[in-house]
Amino acid sequence: MNLAKYSASGNDFVIFSSDSKEDRTELAKVLCHRQNGVGADGLIVLVPNDRYDFEWEFYNADGSHADMCGNGSRACAHYALNHGYAQESMSFLTGAGVINAEVSDNTPKSAMVMSELTPPEILDKNINYNGKTWWLINTGVPHLVCLEDNVNSFDLVEARELRDKYNANVNISCVVGENLQVRTYERGVEDETLACGTGMAACFYRAIMEKEVSDAIEVYPTSGETLYLGINERTITFKGRVINTFNTEWEPII
Protein backbone atom coordinates (compact mmCIF):
# COMPACT_ATOMS: atom_id res chain seq x y z
CA MET A 1 0.00 0.00 0.00
CA ASN A 2 1.44 3.37 -1.06
CA LEU A 3 0.81 6.09 1.52
CA ALA A 4 1.48 9.82 1.62
CA LYS A 5 1.98 11.71 4.87
CA TYR A 6 0.87 15.34 4.89
CA SER A 7 1.01 18.30 7.23
CA ALA A 8 -1.36 21.23 6.80
CA SER A 9 -0.57 23.87 9.41
CA GLY A 10 0.47 21.13 11.83
CA ASN A 11 -2.72 19.13 11.30
CA ASP A 12 -1.37 15.87 9.86
CA PHE A 13 -2.91 13.18 7.67
CA VAL A 14 -2.22 9.87 6.01
CA ILE A 15 -3.59 9.84 2.43
CA PHE A 16 -3.99 7.13 -0.20
CA SER A 17 -6.34 6.31 -3.07
CA SER A 18 -8.54 3.29 -3.75
CA ASP A 19 -10.83 2.04 -6.50
CA SER A 20 -13.65 1.32 -4.06
CA LYS A 21 -15.36 2.42 -0.88
CA GLU A 22 -15.18 0.26 2.22
CA ASP A 23 -15.17 0.52 5.97
CA ARG A 24 -11.63 1.48 6.98
CA THR A 25 -12.34 2.21 10.64
CA GLU A 26 -9.79 -0.26 11.99
CA LEU A 27 -7.22 0.70 9.37
CA ALA A 28 -7.54 4.35 10.40
CA LYS A 29 -6.87 3.47 14.03
CA VAL A 30 -3.74 1.53 13.08
CA LEU A 31 -2.31 4.04 10.61
CA CYS A 32 -3.00 7.08 12.79
CA HIS A 33 -1.52 5.60 15.98
CA ARG A 34 1.38 7.81 17.05
CA GLN A 35 3.50 5.00 18.50
CA ASN A 36 2.53 1.87 16.54
CA GLY A 37 1.51 3.31 13.17
CA VAL A 38 2.45 6.13 10.83
CA GLY A 39 0.90 8.68 13.19
CA ALA A 40 -1.69 11.26 12.15
CA ASP A 41 -4.77 13.23 13.18
CA GLY A 42 -6.76 11.60 10.37
CA LEU A 43 -6.90 9.24 7.40
CA ILE A 44 -8.11 10.40 3.97
CA VAL A 45 -8.94 7.97 1.17
CA LEU A 46 -9.67 9.20 -2.36
CA VAL A 47 -12.23 7.12 -4.27
CA PRO A 48 -13.76 7.61 -7.75
CA ASN A 49 -16.86 9.73 -8.29
CA ASP A 50 -18.84 9.98 -11.54
CA ARG A 51 -19.77 13.64 -11.12
CA TYR A 52 -16.79 15.27 -9.41
CA ASP A 53 -13.02 14.87 -9.66
CA PHE A 54 -13.15 12.38 -6.79
CA GLU A 55 -14.80 11.65 -3.45
CA TRP A 56 -13.14 11.24 -0.10
CA GLU A 57 -13.56 9.06 2.94
CA PHE A 58 -12.35 10.84 6.08
CA TYR A 59 -11.56 9.13 9.37
CA ASN A 60 -10.41 10.66 12.63
CA ALA A 61 -7.52 9.07 14.51
CA ASP A 62 -9.95 7.07 16.66
CA GLY A 63 -11.60 5.55 13.56
CA SER A 64 -14.71 7.71 13.68
CA HIS A 65 -15.99 9.39 10.52
CA ALA A 66 -15.99 13.16 9.99
CA ASP A 67 -18.00 14.91 7.31
CA MET A 68 -15.45 17.66 6.76
CA CYS A 69 -11.94 18.80 7.66
CA GLY A 70 -10.61 22.14 6.43
CA ASN A 71 -6.91 21.33 6.63
CA GLY A 72 -7.60 17.85 5.30
CA SER A 73 -9.33 19.33 2.25
CA ARG A 74 -6.21 21.35 1.45
CA ALA A 75 -3.84 18.39 1.90
CA CYS A 76 -6.16 16.20 -0.16
CA ALA A 77 -6.21 18.73 -3.02
CA HIS A 78 -2.41 18.76 -3.26
CA TYR A 79 -2.31 14.95 -3.24
CA ALA A 80 -5.02 14.78 -5.94
CA LEU A 81 -3.20 17.20 -8.25
CA ASN A 82 0.16 15.48 -7.93
CA HIS A 83 -1.31 12.00 -8.42
CA GLY A 84 -3.32 12.89 -11.51
CA TYR A 85 -6.82 12.86 -10.03
CA ALA A 86 -7.53 16.55 -10.67
CA GLN A 87 -6.24 19.78 -12.19
CA GLU A 88 -5.22 22.89 -10.23
CA SER A 89 -8.89 23.84 -9.80
CA MET A 90 -11.00 20.95 -8.59
CA SER A 91 -14.27 19.90 -6.97
CA PHE A 92 -14.64 16.86 -4.76
CA LEU A 93 -17.36 15.30 -2.63
CA THR A 94 -17.19 15.11 1.16
CA GLY A 95 -19.74 14.10 3.77
CA ALA A 96 -20.56 17.80 4.22
CA GLY A 97 -21.05 18.41 0.49
CA VAL A 98 -18.97 19.53 -2.48
CA ILE A 99 -15.68 21.30 -1.79
CA ASN A 100 -13.98 23.52 -4.36
CA ALA A 101 -10.22 23.85 -4.06
CA GLU A 102 -7.42 25.54 -5.95
CA VAL A 103 -3.70 24.71 -5.82
CA SER A 104 -1.01 27.31 -6.58
CA ASP A 105 2.77 27.58 -6.21
CA ASN A 106 2.85 23.82 -6.62
CA THR A 107 5.81 21.47 -6.23
CA PRO A 108 5.75 17.73 -5.47
CA LYS A 109 6.51 18.53 -1.81
CA SER A 110 4.38 21.59 -1.06
CA ALA A 111 1.89 24.14 -2.34
CA MET A 112 -0.45 26.93 -1.35
CA VAL A 113 -3.99 25.58 -1.37
CA MET A 114 -7.28 27.44 -1.06
CA SER A 115 -10.46 25.57 -0.17
CA GLU A 116 -14.01 26.87 -0.19
CA LEU A 117 -15.58 25.44 2.92
CA THR A 118 -19.25 24.52 3.20
CA PRO A 119 -21.49 27.50 4.07
CA PRO A 120 -21.49 28.15 7.84
CA GLU A 121 -24.61 27.68 9.93
CA ILE A 122 -25.13 29.15 13.39
CA LEU A 123 -26.91 26.51 15.47
CA ASP A 124 -26.95 28.28 18.85
CA LYS A 125 -25.69 31.68 20.08
CA ASN A 126 -26.60 31.39 23.75
CA ILE A 127 -24.68 28.55 25.35
CA ASN A 128 -23.44 29.66 28.76
CA TYR A 129 -20.84 27.48 30.46
CA ASN A 130 -18.41 28.38 33.24
CA GLY A 131 -19.14 32.07 32.84
CA LYS A 132 -18.39 32.09 29.10
CA THR A 133 -20.78 32.56 26.18
CA TRP A 134 -20.29 29.97 23.45
CA TRP A 135 -21.69 29.85 19.93
CA LEU A 136 -22.32 26.53 18.22
CA ILE A 137 -21.48 26.87 14.52
CA ASN A 138 -21.43 24.20 11.82
CA THR A 139 -18.66 24.78 9.25
CA GLY A 140 -18.88 21.24 7.89
CA VAL A 141 -18.65 19.80 11.40
CA PRO A 142 -19.97 21.40 14.63
CA HIS A 143 -17.74 23.78 16.60
CA LEU A 144 -18.24 25.54 19.90
CA VAL A 145 -16.62 28.98 19.74
CA CYS A 146 -15.76 31.43 22.51
CA LEU A 147 -14.15 34.86 21.98
CA GLU A 148 -11.82 35.74 24.84
CA ASP A 149 -9.18 38.36 25.65
CA ASN A 150 -6.42 35.79 25.10
CA VAL A 151 -6.15 32.10 24.23
CA ASN A 152 -4.26 31.25 27.43
CA SER A 153 -7.66 30.79 29.07
CA PHE A 154 -8.12 27.59 27.02
CA ASP A 155 -8.85 24.85 29.59
CA LEU A 156 -8.55 21.28 28.28
CA VAL A 157 -10.69 19.90 31.12
CA GLU A 158 -13.46 22.37 30.25
CA ALA A 159 -13.00 21.59 26.56
CA ARG A 160 -13.47 17.86 27.16
CA GLU A 161 -16.61 18.53 29.20
CA LEU A 162 -18.07 20.69 26.43
CA ARG A 163 -17.05 18.20 23.74
CA ASP A 164 -18.91 15.43 25.56
CA LYS A 165 -21.96 17.53 26.37
CA TYR A 166 -22.46 18.96 22.85
CA ASN A 167 -20.64 16.36 20.70
CA ALA A 168 -18.70 19.20 19.10
CA ASN A 169 -15.18 20.49 18.66
CA VAL A 170 -14.22 23.28 21.07
CA ASN A 171 -12.40 26.53 20.22
CA ILE A 172 -11.08 29.57 22.04
CA SER A 173 -10.12 32.59 19.94
CA CYS A 174 -8.97 36.15 20.51
CA VAL A 175 -8.49 39.18 18.31
CA VAL A 176 -4.83 40.08 17.71
CA GLY A 177 -4.66 43.43 15.97
CA GLU A 178 -6.89 42.91 12.94
CA ASN A 179 -6.49 39.13 12.96
CA LEU A 180 -7.34 36.07 15.08
CA GLN A 181 -5.47 33.58 17.23
CA VAL A 182 -7.19 30.21 17.74
CA ARG A 183 -6.80 27.07 19.85
CA THR A 184 -8.91 23.96 19.17
CA TYR A 185 -9.82 20.74 20.95
CA GLU A 186 -10.83 18.22 18.27
CA ARG A 187 -13.27 15.38 18.73
CA GLY A 188 -11.99 12.14 17.23
CA VAL A 189 -8.46 13.14 18.22
CA GLU A 190 -9.71 13.89 21.75
CA ASP A 191 -7.04 16.47 22.46
CA GLU A 192 -5.85 19.89 21.40
CA THR A 193 -4.44 19.85 17.87
CA LEU A 194 -1.91 22.19 16.30
CA ALA A 195 -4.55 23.51 13.89
CA CYS A 196 -8.13 22.90 12.76
CA GLY A 197 -9.39 24.50 9.56
CA THR A 198 -13.12 24.26 10.23
CA GLY A 199 -12.47 25.47 13.79
CA MET A 200 -10.61 28.54 12.56
CA ALA A 201 -13.45 29.15 10.10
CA ALA A 202 -16.04 28.95 12.88
CA CYS A 203 -14.07 31.42 15.02
CA PHE A 204 -13.67 33.71 12.01
CA TYR A 205 -17.40 33.59 11.30
CA ARG A 206 -18.38 34.48 14.86
CA ALA A 207 -15.84 37.32 14.92
CA ILE A 208 -17.30 38.69 11.67
CA MET A 209 -20.86 38.41 12.98
CA GLU A 210 -19.81 40.37 16.08
CA LYS A 211 -17.94 42.91 13.92
CA GLU A 212 -14.60 42.14 15.55
CA VAL A 213 -12.71 41.53 12.28
CA SER A 214 -12.96 42.28 8.57
CA ASP A 215 -13.93 39.78 5.87
CA ALA A 216 -10.32 38.91 4.96
CA ILE A 217 -7.84 38.21 7.76
CA GLU A 218 -4.92 36.11 8.95
CA VAL A 219 -5.51 33.40 11.54
CA TYR A 220 -2.81 31.96 13.80
CA PRO A 221 -3.33 28.44 15.18
CA THR A 222 -1.22 26.72 17.84
CA SER A 223 1.26 25.57 15.19
CA GLY A 224 2.31 29.20 14.72
CA GLU A 225 1.70 29.14 10.98
CA THR A 226 -0.33 31.80 9.18
CA LEU A 227 -3.62 30.90 7.49
CA TYR A 228 -5.74 33.20 5.37
CA LEU A 229 -9.52 33.28 5.75
CA GLY A 230 -12.03 35.30 3.81
CA ILE A 231 -15.58 35.34 2.53
CA ASN A 232 -16.65 35.28 -1.11
CA GLU A 233 -20.14 35.36 -2.62
CA ARG A 234 -20.68 31.72 -1.67
CA THR A 235 -18.94 30.84 1.58
CA ILE A 236 -15.76 31.00 3.68
CA THR A 237 -12.43 30.58 1.92
CA PHE A 238 -9.44 29.03 3.67
CA LYS A 239 -5.89 29.24 2.34
CA GLY A 240 -2.45 28.14 3.50
CA ARG A 241 0.58 26.02 2.72
CA VAL A 242 0.52 22.22 2.83
CA ILE A 243 3.57 19.94 2.95
CA ASN A 244 3.93 16.38 1.70
CA THR A 245 6.29 15.32 4.50
CA PHE A 246 7.03 11.85 3.11
CA ASN A 247 5.75 8.95 0.99
CA THR A 248 6.13 5.31 1.94
CA GLU A 249 5.06 1.75 1.24
CA TRP A 250 3.19 0.12 4.10
CA GLU A 251 2.29 -3.52 4.53
CA PRO A 252 -1.19 -4.01 6.05
CA ILE A 253 -1.27 -6.03 9.25
CA ILE A 254 -5.06 -6.21 9.66
N, C-alpha and C positions, 0 to 999 in steps of 0.2 A: 504494500500500500504506500503510495507516494503522498506525503504530507507537506504542507507549508505552514510555517509558524510566523505569525504576524503580530506586530505591536501597533496599536493606534492610540497614541497619547497615553501609553502605559497600560491600556486595556488590551489584553493579549488573547489570541485565538489560534486554534488549530483549524486548518482549512483543507478540504480535499473535494474532489468531484466524483459523482457516481452516475450510472445510467438509470438508476431506479431509486424510488423512495422505499424506506424501511425504518423500523424502529431501531434507533441507534442509542437508546438511553444508556445501556451498559457500556457501550463503546465510549460514549462521551465521558462517563465517570472515570474510565481507565485512562484515556488520553489526556484529560485535563488534570489528573492527579499531580500535584506539585512534586511529590517524592518518588512515586512509582510509575509515572507516565511522562508525557512530554511536558505537561504543565501549562495550564491556560485558564482564563476566565470562562471560555466557551468554545464550543465546537460548531463549525459552519460546514455544511455539505451542499454543494451545488448540484442540482438535478435538472434535467431538461424540462422545458415548458413550451407548449405549442404557440403561445401568444406573445410571450416576452422573451428576452434574451436568455433567461434561466429562472429558476425558482430556488429558494434556499430552504434548508432545514436548519434551525438554530436550537442548540442545546446549551443550557447553563452547565457549569462545572459539576453540579450535583445530578445531572442527567435530566433535569426538568426542561420543558420546552419554554421558549420565549417568543412572542410574536414579532418583536422588533428589538434591534440594538443599533444605536446610532454609530458608534465606533466600528461595530461589526460590519455595518453596511459599507463603510468606507474601505475597510480591509478587503472585504469580499469583492468590491468593484475593481481594486487593483489586481487581485488574483484573477478575476474573470478576464480582464484586458490582456494580461500577460500569458494566459493560457488559451487564448483564442475563443473565448465564449462570448465576447462582446467587443464593441468598439469603444472609443473614448467616452462617448455619451451612450448611456444604457438605461434600460428599465428592467427591473426584476421583481418577482413576486415574493412577498414575505407573509407571515401570518397576520400582519397588521394592514396589508394592502400592497399596492405597487409603489416601489421606491425608484425614483430617478436619481442617477448619479453621473458625475462627470470627472474624468481623470485628466490631470494636467501635470506638466513637468515630470513626465514619466521616465523611469529607468526600471530595469528588472528588480532592483532592490528597494525603491521607494518612489513616492509620488505625492502630490497634493491631490486630495480627493474631496469633492463637494457632493453631499447627499441632500436631497429634499426629503425631509422627514414627513411622516403622516400628519395631517392637520391636527393641531392640539385641541383638546376638549377639557374644559374645566368641569370636574365632577362635584367638587365641594370647596367652598371658600371659607368655611367656618368650623374648622376642626381645632378645638382648643385642647392642648395637652401640655402639662407641666409649665403653664404660664406662657406658652408660645401659641401663635396662630398659624396653622398649617393650611395650605391649599392642596387639594388632591387633583392632579392634572394628568390626563392621559396623552402622552406623546408617542404612542405606539405600544407602550406599556405604562402602568400607573406609577406615578411618582408623588410622594408627599414633599412639599416644598415649604421651607421657612426662610424668610429674609431676616438676617440678624446684623448686628454691628460688626461682627467678625466671625470667621469660621472656626475659631478656637473653641467656641461653645458647643461644637459637635460632640455629642455624647453617644458612644457606641452602645451603651446599655439602653438608653432611651431609644436609639435607632432600632435596636432589635425588638423592643416592645412595640413600637409603632409598626414595624414591618409585619409582626405577627398579628397585630390587631386589625390592620387594614389590608394585609396581603399586598403591600406596595413597597417599592424602593423608597429610600428616605434621603433627603437632601437638605443641607444647610448652605445658604449662599449669602454673600455680602457684596455691596457695591464698593468697588475700588476705583476711584476717579470716575471715569465714564464707563467702566467695564465691570465684570463680575468675577468673583472667586467662588468656587464651588467644591464641596466635599459630598461624597455619595456613599451610602450603604446599599449594596445591591443584593436583592433576593436571588437565590440560586447560587450565588457565591457565598452568601451569608457572612459578609464582612465588608469593610470599606475597601473600595477599589481605587486605583490610581486615577481613573477617569470613567465617566459614563456619559455617552453622547445624548441619550434621551433625557437623562437627568439634568444635564446642562441646559438642554432645550426647554425643559419644564421650568427651571429657575429663570431662564431668560424670558419666558413667556409671562410668568408672574411679574417680574420686574417691569416689563413693558406695560402690562395692564395697570400697574400701580405708578406708572410714569416715573420710574426710577432710572431708566436707561433709554437710549435711542433704539432704532430698529436695525442697527448694524454695529456690533460691538465685538470685543475680544473677551474670551472666557478662559479663566485659568483654573484647571483642575489640580488635584493633589500631585500629579506627575510633574507639574511645573511648566508643561508645554503650553503653547498658545493656540487656542481654537478660535474660529471666526463664525459667529452666528448672526443671521439676519432674517428678514422676512421679505418674501416676494409676493406676487399676486395670488399665490396658491397656498403657501405654507412656510414653515421654518426651514431655512437652509443652514447647513452645518459643514464647515470646511476645516481641514487640517492635514498634516502630513501623516502618512502611514509608512511602515517599514516592514519589509519581508526579512525577518531576522535570520531565518535559515530554512532550508528544504531538506527532507530526509526520507529514507525508506524505513517503514515500520512493519514489523511482522505481527499480525494479530495474534493475541493469546486467548481470546474468548470467542 
